[in-house]
């Protein structure tokens, strides 16, 4: 199942909260075990870098990169709040944004931003 985040956000923090809620909702729609649901919700974390905000998910003992959010207004290709798929653990795929947390109107899976 895919969760659609329709609402816009006034701040990056509000947008990150909506992404986290959508990830949890999507995960809960396919999981029947309450312990797994709680562990997934508790395992979502955010790290702020100089240019990107990294969103992580933890499954069991494995911490995985979920995606990146552009955290600056000075990026030459993307707007602040754009959601990017990871190219690897440390860098996003810079081919296209998968949505914008400030504008809303984007689909989210618990596994990561959707492919184009």
C-alpha positions as a printed Julia matrix, in Angstrom:
116×3 Matrix{Float64}:
  0.0    0.0     0.0
  1.11   3.55   -0.64
  0.13   6.47    1.58
 -0.56   9.81   -0.08
  0.4   12.94    1.84
 -1.93  15.62    0.5
 -1.4   18.45    2.98
  1.31  21.07    2.7
  3.5   21.96    5.67
  4.52  25.34    7.05
  7.92  24.1     8.23
 10.46  21.38    7.55
  9.79  19.9    11.02
  6.09  19.65   10.28
  6.81  18.03    6.91
  9.19  15.51    8.51
  6.49  14.64   11.03
  4.03  13.97    8.18
  6.55  11.74    6.39
  7.14   9.76    9.59
  3.39   9.37   10.13
  2.91   8.22    6.51
  5.78   5.71    6.78
  4.27   4.25    9.96
  0.78   4.12    8.45
  2.09   2.31    5.36
  4.11  -0.17    7.44
  1.17  -0.86    9.76
 -1.07  -1.63    6.77
  1.05  -4.68    5.9
  2.16  -5.85    9.35
 -0.01  -7.73   11.83
  2.44  -7.97   14.71
  2.09  -5.13   17.25
  5.68  -5.54   18.44
  7.01  -5.15   14.89
  4.82  -2.07   14.37
  6.15  -0.47   17.56
  9.76  -1.33   16.72
  9.42   0.17   13.24
  7.88   3.4    14.59
 10.62   3.71   17.23
 13.33   2.98   14.65
 12.67   6.0    12.41
 15.37   8.61   12.94
 16.51  11.85   11.36
 20.0   13.32   11.01
 20.65  16.89    9.88
 23.58  17.54    7.57
 24.86  20.75    6.04
 22.78  20.29    2.86
 20.51  17.28    3.33
 18.34  15.82    6.05
 18.74  12.04    6.18
 15.75   9.9     7.13
 16.61   6.43    8.47
 14.57   3.35    9.29
 15.72   0.52   11.52
 14.59  -3.04   10.91
 15.78  -5.38   13.63
 19.38  -4.36   14.2
 19.92  -2.95   10.69
 19.81   0.84   10.24
 18.99   1.73    6.63
 18.81   5.03    4.8
 15.2    5.7     3.78
 15.73   8.91    1.84
 17.01  12.47    1.8
 15.28  15.82    2.16
 16.88  18.95    0.69
 17.45  21.2     3.69
 18.77  24.36    2.01
 17.44  27.06   -0.29
 20.72  27.28   -2.23
 20.67  23.97   -4.14
 21.11  24.58   -7.88
 18.68  21.84   -8.99
 16.21  21.24   -6.14
 13.98  23.26   -3.83
 14.07  23.15   -0.05
 11.91  20.24    1.09
 12.37  18.07   -2.01
 12.37  14.32   -1.29
 15.21  12.39   -2.93
 15.86   8.66   -3.16
 19.21   7.5    -1.8
 21.96   6.69   -4.3
 23.81   5.16   -1.37
 24.17   5.57    2.36
 25.83   8.99    2.14
 24.38  10.64   -0.98
 21.02  11.11   -2.68
 20.1   10.3    -6.26
 19.98  13.73   -7.87
 17.96  12.77  -10.95
 14.52  13.96   -9.8
 12.57  14.88   -6.67
  9.88  12.42   -5.51
  7.79  15.14   -3.88
  8.23  18.08   -1.55
  7.47  17.99    2.17
  6.56  21.69    2.21
  4.16  21.54   -0.76
  2.47  18.16   -0.05
  0.8   16.05   -2.7
  3.23  13.11   -2.77
  3.05   9.33   -2.23
  5.17   7.55    0.4
  6.03   3.93    1.11
  7.59   2.64    4.31
 10.42   1.27    2.17
 11.4    4.68    0.75
 10.47   7.36   -1.75
  8.81   5.91   -4.82
 10.6    5.3    -8.11
  9.71   7.59  -10.99
